[in-house]
C-alpha cells in the first residue's frame, strides 16, 4: 500500500491538474491565456499567412514600400511574394520556412528592432536565388544570351541575380512618403471610407464646375 501511495504522489507531482484549492484560479488563468491567444491571432490576421495573398506581407507596416513597389513591377502579373521568398521543393519545407521566417519577423517587429534598410538574410538569399533560376531557367541557360552578354556564365554562377538586376522587382523607391496607401489601398490598414481622390481635390473640382 505504501508503494502505491508513493507512485500516486509522483504521478500527482507531474500532473497538469492542480490541487483542488487552486483549480478555480487555474481555470481563470487558462481561460485568460486562451482568450488572449485568440485575440492576438485575430489582431495579427494570422490566418492570412497560410494563404498566398501578397497583402498578408503588409500586415506589418514596415513592408508597405516593398509591397507597393512590387505592385508597380513587371512581376506583379506573374509572381507574388511566396513565389520568390519561400522554397518550392516540397510543401512541408515551404510552410516550415514560412513559419520560421514569420516568427523571426514578428519578433523583430514587436521589439521595434527593424533596420532602417531591409535586406534579405542568408537563408532568404538562397531561397530567392533558387526561385530566380527556377522561373528563369530558359534565360539563364540561353546560348544566345551567353554569347551576347560579356562574362554572363561566371556572373550567373558566381553571383546572385540581383547584383546585376538591381531593380527587380522592387525598384529604387523605398520611402513611405513616396508610396502612400492612397496609391494602393491595403486591406489591413486602409479605412473603409478611403478614396483615391482626396476630399480637397473633389471639392476643388466641384467648385471649378460651378
Residue, then its C-alpha position, 0 to 999 in steps of 0.5 A: x500500500x505504501x508503494x502505491x501511495x508513493x507512485x500516486x504522489x509522483x504521478x500527482x507531482x507531474x500532473x497538469x491538474x492542480x490541487x483542488x484549492x487552486x483549480x478555480x484560479x487555474x481555470x481563470x488563468x487558462x481561460x485568460x491565456x486562451x482568450x488572449x491567444x485568440x485575440x492576438x491571432x485575430x489582431x495579427x490576421x494570422x490566418x492570412x499567412x497560410x494563404x498566398x495573398x501578397x497583402x498578408x506581407x503588409x500586415x506589418x507596416x514596415x513592408x508597405x514600400x516593398x509591397x507597393x513597389x512590387x505592385x508597380x513591377x513587371x512581376x506583379x502579373x506573374x509572381x507574388x511574394x511566396x513565389x520568390x521568398x519561400x522554397x518550392x521543393x516540397x510543401x512541408x519545407x515551404x510552410x516550415x520556412x514560412x513559419x520560421x521566417x514569420x516568427x523571426x519577423x514578428x519578433x523583430x517587429x514587436x521589439x521595434x528592432x527593424x533596420x532602417x534598410x531591409x535586406x534579405x538574410x542568408x537563408x532568404x538569399x538562397x531561397x530567392x536565388x533558387x526561385x530566380x533560376x527556377x522561373x528563369x531557367x530558359x534565360x539563364x541557360x540561353x546560348x544566345x544570351x551567353x554569347x551576347x552578354x560579356x562574362x554572363x556564365x561566371x556572373x550567373x554562377x558566381x553571383x546572385x541575380x540581383x547584383x546585376x538586376x538591381x531593380x527587380x522587382x522592387x525598384x529604387x523607391x523605398x520611402x513611405x512618403x513616396x508610396x502612400x496607401x492612397x496609391x494602393x489601398x491595403x486591406x489591413x490598414x486602409x479605412x473603409x471610407x478611403x478614396x483615391x481622390x482626396x476630399x480637397x481635390x473633389x471639392x476643388x473640382x466641384x467648385x471649378x464646375x460651378 
